Amino acid sequence: MSDLITKEGFDFAFDPGMCASCEGNCCRGESGYIWVTKSEIEQIARFLGITSQHLIQNYLKKVGYRYTIKEIKREGEYFCLFFDKGCQIYPVRPAQCRSYPFWDHFKNNKEEVCKECKGILPLS
């Protein structure tokens, strides 16, 4: 239980050990955005052994002035392009992914995140 992660303002804890037995529930579902910064683009490209330009052209989509990781629709769900039986870029995943499940949206929607993630443990 000492590996549980908590964050001020959230009434749940997160057990990252549960990720190993998960089927990527946080990496699939409804279509959405997985925002990446310029430095994250560079880190991901370096990790994959490709150029940042290649990553942008083949794996990202520009929305306004920002970039998001593309999704693939399979079996009626949208999957992050880098999810295939696990995160293929886990060591360099974007901050948005690193901060899950502690997103402001879930402060008032604990039931939603509890259904989505088996690593969530309600504190109240």
DRENPA-3360 file (N, C-alpha, C; in nm, 2 decimals, always signed):
BEGIN
1 = MSDLITKE = +0.08/-0.12/+0.00/+0.00/+0.00/+0.00/+0.08/+0.13/+0.00 ~ +0.21/+0.12/+0.03/+0.30/+0.24/+0.03/+0.32/+0.30/-0.11 ~ +0.29/+0.22/-0.21/+0.31/+0.28/-0.35/+0.19/+0.36/-0.40 ~ +0.09/+0.37/-0.31/-0.02/+0.45/-0.35/+0.01/+0.60/-0.37 ~ -0.04/+0.66/-0.48/-0.02/+0.80/-0.50/-0.14/+0.88/-0.47 ~ -0.13/+0.99/-0.40/-0.24/+1.08/-0.37/-0.20/+1.22/-0.42 ~ -0.30/+1.30/-0.43/-0.28/+1.44/-0.47/-0.38/+1.52/-0.40 ~ -0.33/+1.63/-0.35/-0.42/+1.73/-0.28/-0.53/+1.77/-0.36;
9 = GFDFAFDP = -0.65/+1.77/-0.31/-0.77/+1.81/-0.38/-0.85/+1.69/-0.44 ~ -0.79/+1.57/-0.43/-0.86/+1.46/-0.49/-0.89/+1.36/-0.38 ~ -1.02/+1.30/-0.38/-1.06/+1.21/-0.28/-1.04/+1.07/-0.32 ~ -0.94/+1.04/-0.39/-0.90/+0.90/-0.42/-0.75/+0.89/-0.43 ~ -0.71/+0.77/-0.42/-0.56/+0.74/-0.44/-0.55/+0.65/-0.57 ~ -0.43/+0.64/-0.61/-0.40/+0.57/-0.74/-0.29/+0.47/-0.71 ~ -0.31/+0.34/-0.75/-0.22/+0.23/-0.73/-0.16/+0.21/-0.87 ~ -0.04/+0.26/-0.90/+0.02/+0.24/-1.03/+0.06/+0.10/-1.06;
17 = GMCASCEG = +0.06/+0.01/-0.96/+0.09/-0.13/-0.98/-0.02/-0.20/-1.06 ~ -0.14/-0.14/-1.06/-0.25/-0.20/-1.14/-0.24/-0.18/-1.29 ~ -0.15/-0.09/-1.33/-0.14/-0.07/-1.48/-0.09/-0.19/-1.55 ~ -0.01/-0.28/-1.48/+0.04/-0.40/-1.55/-0.07/-0.50/-1.58 ~ -0.19/-0.49/-1.51/-0.29/-0.58/-1.54/-0.41/-0.52/-1.61 ~ -0.39/-0.39/-1.66/-0.49/-0.32/-1.72/-0.49/-0.34/-1.87 ~ -0.59/-0.32/-1.94/-0.60/-0.33/-2.09/-0.60/-0.19/-2.15 ~ -0.54/-0.09/-2.09/-0.52/+0.04/-2.14/-0.65/+0.12/-2.14;
25 = NCCRGESG = -0.73/+0.11/-2.04/-0.85/+0.19/-2.03/-0.83/+0.34/-2.04 ~ -0.72/+0.39/-2.00/-0.70/+0.53/-2.00/-0.64/+0.57/-2.14 ~ -0.61/+0.47/-2.22/-0.55/+0.50/-2.36/-0.65/+0.47/-2.47 ~ -0.78/+0.44/-2.43/-0.88/+0.42/-2.53/-1.02/+0.46/-2.48 ~ -1.11/+0.46/-2.57/-1.25/+0.50/-2.53/-1.30/+0.60/-2.64 ~ -1.36/+0.71/-2.58/-1.41/+0.81/-2.67/-1.29/+0.88/-2.74 ~ -1.32/+0.94/-2.85/-1.21/+1.02/-2.92/-1.18/+1.14/-2.83 ~ -1.06/+1.18/-2.83/-1.01/+1.30/-2.75/-0.88/+1.35/-2.80;
33 = YIWVTKSE = -0.82/+1.43/-2.71/-0.69/+1.48/-2.75/-0.58/+1.44/-2.65 ~ -0.46/+1.41/-2.70/-0.35/+1.37/-2.62/-0.24/+1.48/-2.66 ~ -0.24/+1.59/-2.59/-0.16/+1.70/-2.63/-0.01/+1.67/-2.60 ~ +0.07/+1.72/-2.69/+0.22/+1.71/-2.67/+0.28/+1.84/-2.70 ~ +0.38/+1.87/-2.62/+0.46/+1.99/-2.63/+0.58/+1.97/-2.73 ~ +0.64/+2.08/-2.76/+0.76/+2.07/-2.85/+0.87/+1.98/-2.79 ~ +0.89/+2.00/-2.66/+1.00/+1.91/-2.60/+0.95/+1.77/-2.59 ~ +0.82/+1.74/-2.57/+0.78/+1.60/-2.57/+0.79/+1.54/-2.71;
41 = IEQIARFL = +0.76/+1.62/-2.81/+0.78/+1.57/-2.95/+0.92/+1.53/-2.97 ~ +1.01/+1.61/-2.93/+1.15/+1.58/-2.94/+1.19/+1.46/-2.87 ~ +1.14/+1.44/-2.74/+1.18/+1.32/-2.66/+1.12/+1.20/-2.72 ~ +0.99/+1.20/-2.77/+0.93/+1.09/-2.83/+1.00/+1.05/-2.96 ~ +1.04/+1.14/-3.04/+1.11/+1.12/-3.17/+1.24/+1.05/-3.14 ~ +1.31/+1.11/-3.04/+1.45/+1.05/-3.01/+1.43/+0.91/-2.96 ~ +1.33/+0.88/-2.87/+1.30/+0.75/-2.82/+1.27/+0.65/-2.93 ~ +1.20/+0.70/-3.03/+1.16/+0.61/-3.14/+1.27/+0.60/-3.25;
49 = GITSQHLI = +1.37/+0.68/-3.24/+1.48/+0.68/-3.34/+1.44/+0.74/-3.47 ~ +1.35/+0.84/-3.47/+1.31/+0.91/-3.59/+1.32/+1.06/-3.57 ~ +1.30/+1.14/-3.67/+1.31/+1.28/-3.66/+1.18/+1.34/-3.60 ~ +1.19/+1.46/-3.54/+1.07/+1.52/-3.49/+0.97/+1.55/-3.61 ~ +1.03/+1.59/-3.73/+0.94/+1.61/-3.84/+0.87/+1.48/-3.89 ~ +0.94/+1.37/-3.88/+0.87/+1.24/-3.92/+0.76/+1.21/-3.82 ~ +0.79/+1.23/-3.69/+0.68/+1.21/-3.59/+0.56/+1.30/-3.62 ~ +0.59/+1.43/-3.64/+0.48/+1.52/-3.66/+0.40/+1.48/-3.79;
57 = QNYLKKVG = +0.46/+1.44/-3.89/+0.39/+1.41/-4.02/+0.32/+1.28/-4.01 ~ +0.36/+1.19/-3.93/+0.31/+1.05/-3.94/+0.23/+1.01/-3.81 ~ +0.25/+1.07/-3.70/+0.19/+1.03/-3.57/+0.11/+1.13/-3.50 ~ +0.12/+1.26/-3.54/+0.05/+1.37/-3.48/-0.05/+1.44/-3.57 ~ -0.14/+1.51/-3.51/-0.24/+1.59/-3.58/-0.23/+1.73/-3.52 ~ -0.24/+1.83/-3.61/-0.24/+1.96/-3.56/-0.38/+2.01/-3.54 ~ -0.40/+2.06/-3.42/-0.54/+2.12/-3.39/-0.51/+2.26/-3.34 ~ -0.55/+2.36/-3.42/-0.52/+2.49/-3.39/-0.37/+2.51/-3.40;
65 = YRYTIKEI = -0.31/+2.56/-3.29/-0.17/+2.58/-3.28/-0.10/+2.47/-3.20 ~ -0.17/+2.36/-3.17/-0.11/+2.25/-3.09/-0.11/+2.12/-3.16 ~ -0.04/+2.03/-3.11/-0.03/+1.89/-3.17/-0.09/+1.79/-3.07 ~ -0.16/+1.69/-3.12/-0.21/+1.58/-3.05/-0.17/+1.45/-3.11 ~ -0.16/+1.35/-3.04/-0.13/+1.22/-3.09/-0.25/+1.16/-3.16 ~ -0.23/+1.11/-3.28/-0.34/+1.05/-3.36/-0.40/+0.93/-3.29 ~ -0.52/+0.90/-3.32/-0.59/+0.79/-3.27/-0.62/+0.69/-3.38 ~ -0.65/+0.57/-3.34/-0.69/+0.46/-3.44/-0.82/+0.41/-3.38;
73 = KREGEYFC = -0.92/+0.39/-3.47/-1.05/+0.34/-3.43/-1.05/+0.19/-3.45 ~ -1.07/+0.11/-3.34/-1.07/-0.03/-3.35/-1.19/-0.08/-3.26 ~ -1.27/-0.17/-3.31/-1.37/-0.23/-3.23/-1.46/-0.13/-3.17 ~ -1.49/-0.02/-3.24/-1.58/+0.08/-3.19/-1.53/+0.18/-3.09 ~ -1.40/+0.17/-3.06/-1.33/+0.26/-2.96/-1.21/+0.33/-3.03 ~ -1.17/+0.44/-2.97/-1.05/+0.51/-3.02/-0.94/+0.47/-2.93 ~ -0.82/+0.44/-2.99/-0.70/+0.40/-2.92/-0.59/+0.50/-2.95 ~ -0.51/+0.54/-2.86/-0.39/+0.62/-2.88/-0.31/+0.54/-2.98;
81 = LFFDKGCQ = -0.26/+0.60/-3.08/-0.17/+0.54/-3.18/-0.06/+0.46/-3.12 ~ -0.01/+0.50/-3.01/+0.10/+0.43/-2.94/+0.06/+0.32/-2.85 ~ -0.07/+0.29/-2.84/-0.11/+0.18/-2.75/-0.13/+0.06/-2.83 ~ -0.05/-0.05/-2.79/-0.07/-0.18/-2.85/-0.03/-0.28/-2.75 ~ -0.12/-0.33/-2.67/-0.09/-0.42/-2.56/+0.00/-0.36/-2.46 ~ -0.01/-0.23/-2.45/+0.07/-0.15/-2.36/+0.12/-0.02/-2.43 ~ +0.17/+0.07/-2.35/+0.21/+0.20/-2.41/+0.35/+0.18/-2.47 ~ +0.36/+0.20/-2.60/+0.49/+0.19/-2.67/+0.59/+0.30/-2.65;
89 = IYPVRPAQ = +0.54/+0.41/-2.59/+0.63/+0.52/-2.55/+0.63/+0.55/-2.40 ~ +0.60/+0.45/-2.32/+0.58/+0.48/-2.18/+0.69/+0.56/-2.11 ~ +0.82/+0.53/-2.13/+0.92/+0.61/-2.06/+0.92/+0.76/-2.10 ~ +0.86/+0.79/-2.22/+0.86/+0.93/-2.26/+0.72/+0.98/-2.29 ~ +0.62/+0.92/-2.23/+0.48/+0.95/-2.25/+0.46/+1.10/-2.21 ~ +0.36/+1.16/-2.28/+0.34/+1.31/-2.25/+0.29/+1.33/-2.11 ~ +0.31/+1.45/-2.06/+0.27/+1.49/-1.93/+0.12/+1.47/-1.90 ~ +0.04/+1.48/-2.00/-0.10/+1.45/-1.99/-0.12/+1.31/-1.95;
97 = CRSYPFWD = -0.05/+1.22/-2.00/-0.06/+1.08/-1.97/+0.00/+1.05/-1.83 ~ +0.11/+1.12/-1.80/+0.18/+1.10/-1.67/+0.09/+1.15/-1.55 ~ +0.01/+1.25/-1.58/-0.06/+1.31/-1.47/-0.20/+1.23/-1.45 ~ -0.23/+1.14/-1.54/-0.36/+1.06/-1.52/-0.34/+0.98/-1.39 ~ -0.44/+0.96/-1.31/-0.58/+1.01/-1.32/-0.61/+1.14/-1.24 ~ -0.50/+1.21/-1.21/-0.52/+1.33/-1.14/-0.54/+1.45/-1.23 ~ -0.65/+1.45/-1.30/-0.70/+1.55/-1.39/-0.81/+1.63/-1.32 ~ -0.81/+1.76/-1.34/-0.91/+1.84/-1.27/-1.05/+1.79/-1.30;
105 = HFKNNKEE = -1.08/+1.74/-1.41/-1.21/+1.69/-1.45/-1.26/+1.58/-1.35 ~ -1.16/+1.50/-1.30/-1.20/+1.39/-1.21/-1.22/+1.43/-1.07 ~ -1.19/+1.56/-1.03/-1.21/+1.60/-0.90/-1.36/+1.59/-0.86 ~ -1.45/+1.62/-0.96/-1.59/+1.62/-0.94/-1.66/+1.50/-1.01 ~ -1.58/+1.41/-1.07/-1.63/+1.30/-1.15/-1.56/+1.17/-1.11 ~ -1.55/+1.15/-0.98/-1.48/+1.03/-0.93/-1.54/+0.90/-0.98 ~ -1.67/+0.90/-0.99/-1.74/+0.77/-1.04/-1.69/+0.74/-1.18 ~ -1.67/+0.84/-1.26/-1.62/+0.81/-1.40/-1.48/+0.75/-1.40;
113 = VCKECKGI = -1.39/+0.81/-1.32/-1.25/+0.75/-1.32/-1.25/+0.62/-1.25 ~ -1.33/+0.60/-1.15/-1.34/+0.47/-1.08/-1.38/+0.36/-1.18 ~ -1.47/+0.38/-1.27/-1.52/+0.29/-1.37/-1.40/+0.26/-1.47 ~ -1.33/+0.37/-1.51/-1.23/+0.36/-1.61/-1.10/+0.29/-1.56 ~ -1.06/+0.31/-1.44/-0.93/+0.27/-1.39/-0.94/+0.18/-1.27 ~ -0.89/+0.06/-1.28/-0.90/-0.03/-1.16/-0.79/+0.00/-1.06 ~ -0.71/+0.10/-1.09/-0.61/+0.14/-0.99/-0.65/+0.25/-0.89 ~ -0.78/+0.29/-0.91/-0.83/+0.40/-0.83/-0.89/+0.34/-0.70;
121 = LPLS = -0.85/+0.40/-0.59/-0.90/+0.36/-0.46/-0.97/+0.48/-0.39 ~ -1.10/+0.48/-0.38/-1.17/+0.60/-0.31/-1.12/+0.61/-0.17 ~ -1.10/+0.74/-0.13/-1.05/+0.77/+0.01/-1.17/+0.80/+0.10 ~ -1.29/+0.84/+0.04/-1.40/+0.87/+0.12/-1.53/+0.80/+0.07;
% end
